[in-house]
Amino acid sequence: MKICLIIPALNEEESLANVLASVPATAVDEIIVVDNGSTDGTAAVARRAGARVITEPRKGYGAACWSGYKASAGADVLVFMDGDGSFEPRDITRLAAPVTNGAADLALGSRTLSIEGARAIPFHARLGNRFVGFVIGLISAIRITDLGPFRVVNRNTLESLNMQERTYGWPCEMIIKAGKLGHRIVEVPVTYRPRTGGKSKVSGTIVGSIRAAIAMLRVTARWSLWNPNRK
């Protein structure tokens, strides 16, 4: 079973080298870094570390994730993780286990299942995350504690979702559709800490968090009416 790690990155030169160096050699078969219009040395850092670099000029977290998915042809399991150093790459194997052993179709890395991880998320971002997660839970009849970007999905599962979003709403669409289609979703606690370099495009400012929350709510509202059985 081939596992591919996809890292969407925008100006992550400061942290990316350490992130890539920390990925256990046995955890994944390939690493793809999607450069989403960086103006620093993100792409060069990724190449030096041995990652395959894909350039995605269309701005948007979902656009970067989609390009990584398209470039990962041949991989059976896809791991999505940020390149800012806030997540621990050594958690990849544990997070991927439910998917690789056939117990789940989608594994979500939860930052809030541990007190330390929850405290590392800025308060304003934590509130928005909790609210959107609650709404998605109502829509999809599943209980989730976090909307974090660290997740593992079976390729066939992801392909069945026909992902449309190219913004920060990508994670919301994925969960809602997976839930409505009856895919097996599990949460796994993961280590989370403040980013090791650069500035967050989402939780770094209140304005950024508000914009991300609006995008997520818009996506949630859009796909809440989606009926997978309707032609």
N, C-alpha and C positions, 0 to 999 in steps of 0.2 A: 504494500500500500504506500504510494508516494505522497509525501506531505510537503506542501509548499507554504512558506511564510511570506505574506504580502505586507509590506510596510508603506503606507501612503505617507509622503513626506513633503513638507514645505518649509524651507529654511531651518533644517535641523542639523546643520553642520557641527554645532557644538556637542551634541549628545549622541549622534548616530554612530560614531566609531565605537564607543563603549557598548552601545546596545548590540551592535552586530558581533562584537568580540565576545559578548556574553551568551550568545545563542549556543546551547550545547550541540556539539557536532552530530550527536545521534538523534536530536529532536526533529530535524527537518531534512529533507533531501535537496531543497533549493530555497534560496532567498531572493525575492524580487522587491526592489525598492522603486516605488513609483514617484518620480520627481514631478511635483504638481506646480511647476513654475517657480522654483527656488531661484533666488538672486544671490545666494552664497555658494559655498562649495559642497552642498549636499550630495550631488551626483558624483563628484570626484571622490569624496569620502567613501561612498557606497561601493564604488568600483574597486578602490584600493583594498576594501575589506572582502572582496570576492563576490559581492552581490551582483545580480543582473539588474541593470537600471533601465527602466521604461520611462519615457517622457510623456506626460499627459498635460498639454497646454490648457485644456479647459479647467478652470478653477472649480473646485468643489471636492469635498471629502468623498462623496459617492462616486464622482467621476474618476478619482484616483483608484478607489477600490475596484470599480468596474474594469478599468484598464489592467489592473493587476490580475484580476480573475481571467480576463481574455488572454493574457500572456502566459497563464499557468496551465495551458493545455497539456494534458497527460497526468496532472496531479489528481489524486483521488480525494484528498482532504486539504482544505484551505484554512490557513491560520491568518487572521487579521490582527495586527498589533501596531500601536503607534511607535514612532521612532524618537520620542522625546525623553526616554529614560525613566518614565513614570511607572512602567511595568517591569517585572522581573522575567527576562527570557527563560530562566530555568523553570518557570511555571508552565511553559508550553506543553511539555510531555504530560503533565497532570491534567491540564485543561483539555488536551486532545484525547485523552484516554477514553472517555465515554463515547466518542465518535469512532475512534479507531477500533474499539472492541465491539461495536455494534449496538451499544446500549442507548445511544442518542443520535439524533440527526444534526442537532445544533447545540453547542455548548457555549454558554455565556460566562465570561469571566466577571464575577461580581466583586467590586471594590468595597462594597458596603457590608459584606458579611463579616468583616472584621472591624473592630473599633479603630485600629490604627489606619486602615485604608479609608474608612469613612471620614476620619479627621483630616486626612491629607487633601480631600476635595474641598475647595473654597465653599463657604456656607451658602452663598447665593447660587452657586452651581449645584450644590447638593439639594437645595429646595426644588429647583427646576427639574432636576433629574428625577426626584421622588414623585413629583406631580405628574410628569409625562409618563413615567413608568406605571403609575397607578391607573391612568387613563387607558394605556395600552393593555394592561391586565384585564380591565373591564371589557374591552373590545374583543380580546382574543381568548378570554376565559382561561388565562394562565397567570400564575403569580410570579412576578419578577421583582428583584430588589434593586436592579441597576441597569443602566443603558450604556455601559462602558463599551469602548471600541475593541477590546481584547476578546476575540471570539473564534471559535473553530466550527467549521461547517463541512458536511459531506458535499462533494461536488454535485452529485445528482440532486441533492436537496436544494442547493443554491440555484441550479438550473431550472428547477420546477417553479421557482418564485418569480421568474421573469422580471427581475428588478428594473425599476424605472427611475428611481430617484438618483440624482447626482449631487445632492447637497448633504448637509449634516443630518438630513432625515433618512439617509440610507439605513442606519441601524434600526430605526423604528419600522420602516417598511419590511425589513427582513423578519423581525419578530412577529409583527401582525400577520403577515402572509403565512409564515411557518406555522403559527398557532391555528389559523383558520383552515389550513390544509391538513392539520392533524399530525404534523411532524413532531417527533419527540424532542422536547427542549429541556435542558438541565442547566442549572447554575453551579459554578464551581468557584469557591473563594480564591482570589488571586491577590498577590502583593501589590500595593499601590503606594506611591510616594510622590512628593513634589518633583516636577520635571528637573532634569539635571542640566539643562541649558536652554537658551532661547526663551521665547515668551509664548504662552498658550494662545492659540487663535480663538479659543472658545471661553475657557474659564479665567483667562488672564485679566479680563476686565468685565465689569458688570454689563457694559454695552454688548460685548462679545457673547456673553452668556445669554442675554436677552434675545439677540439675533438667532442664536442657535436654538433656543427654546421655541421661538416663533416658528422657525423652520420645522422643528420636530412636531409641534402641534399642528401645523398645516398638513404635514405628511400624515400624521395620525388621523386627522379628520378626513383626509382624502381616502385613505385605505380602510377606514372604519366601515364604510358602506360597500366595500369590495366583497363580492360573493363568488367564491371559486367555482361554484356549480352553475353560474349563469354564463351562458354562451354569448 
